[in-house]
Structure formats: C-alpha cells, structure tokens
Amino acid sequence: MKVAICIGSSCHLKGARQIIEQLQTMIAENNLTDKVELCGAFCMKNCVNGVNVTVNDEMFSVTPEDVKSFFEKEVVPRAL
C-alpha cells in the first residue's frame, strides 16, 4: 500500500513534516514497514484542504492533531 504526503509549500506550512514523522513512528510501532510505502509528493492541487495525504490514490486531508485517528481508520485496515 502506498501512502503519499504532500510536501508542497502550503502543506509543509500546515504540518506535513510532523505528519510524516508521526506516520513513520506508527508504521514502525505496528510492524507495517513491509506493507506500507510512505513517500512524499509535491502539490496535489488541493492546497486549500491540506495537508493532503493519499492512500492508494484516495485523497484525505490530515492535520498533525488527527493523524493518529487517520492512521487507525484509513491505513491499518488496508494494510492488514
């Protein structure tokens, strides 16, 4: 499964780096490193709703505050 986080300037200012760091930690803690490919992507053309994250090309808007619930709801079930 591929999870891409926008690292364009707008999303970067809204916390993309924190989201990447949190997702890296959660993926490792849940032993999903062999099932989840985490990568950065440039502008996803949805700046007003950023930080934009895609899971297998399905787009989500994530904040550093809700990344844990996003991970549990959208990433874990798809990785299992």
N, C-alpha and C positions, 0 to 999 in steps of 0.2 A: 504494500500500500504506500502511496506517495502523499506526503503532507508538505505543501509548499507555503511558505510565509512570505508575504510581500515585504521587501526591504527597500522599496522606493522611499523618497524623501518624506512624503506625507505619512506613510505608515511607520517609518522609522521614528518620526517625531511623536507618534501616538503610542509607542512602546513595543515595536516589533522585536527589538533585541531582547527585552525582558521575556516576551512570549517564547522566543526561540530557546532561551536558556531554561525556562520552566519546562517546555516540552522535552528538551534533551534530558533533563533530570527525570521527568515522569516516565519517559520511554525506557530509560535505563532501569529505574526502580521497578517497573512492571515487566522486565525481561522481554521487551518487544523490539530490541535493536535489530534482530534478524527479520522482523516483519514490517517495520515502519521505516521508510526512507524519508528523512527530514531534509528539506532543502530550502534555499532562499529563491525568490523570484522577484523580478523587477515589476514595475507598475502593472496592476491587474485591471486598470481602468475603472476602479470603483473607490476612488480616493475618499469621497465624502463619507463612506461607511467603514473605512479602515480601522484597525489593522485587518487586512484581508488574508484569509487562510483558505487554501483549497485542500480538500481530502478527495483524492481520485477525481479531480476536476470539478467537484461540487464546492461552491464558494460559501464561506462563512465570514462573519465579522466578529472578531475576537478582541477583547481587551485584556491587559495584564491581570485585571481583577477576576475575570471569568474564565481564564484559560484552564483551570482545574476542572470545572464542570464541562467545558467544551471537550477536554480530553476524555473524561469519563463517559460522556454521552455520544460523541461522534468518532473518536479514534479507537478506544478499546473494543467496542463491539465489532467493528470492522476488521480489527486485527486478529480476533480470535476465531 
